[in-house]
Amino acid sequence: MTDTAQLEQKILAEVAAAGDDAALEAVRVAALGKSGSITALLKTLGTLPSEERKIKGPLINGLKDRVNAALAARRDSFKDAALEARLNLSLIHI
């Protein structure tokens, strides 16, 4: 298993385990923030020889895209759960 695959598994597990928006934001910052793990990988691309960059660039950018998608999906699930809770609460009062 490659380093990017292991990193992806770790980050996606952290996204899934995030219990609220604050925890999810902490995962996002750790992965994609200024000093994040994926950001660090992206910064190394400029130092690589062009042939290696052609191979690693799409892998790292794909990882970034998949993590962003997982973060967005988890954020949406929090919003859906909050909306459902509000709807259930309003139904109880009817």
Secondary structure as UniProt FT lines:
FT   HELIX           3..17
FT   HELIX           21..32
FT   TURN            34..35
FT   HELIX           37..44
FT   HELIX           45..47
FT   HELIX           50..92
//
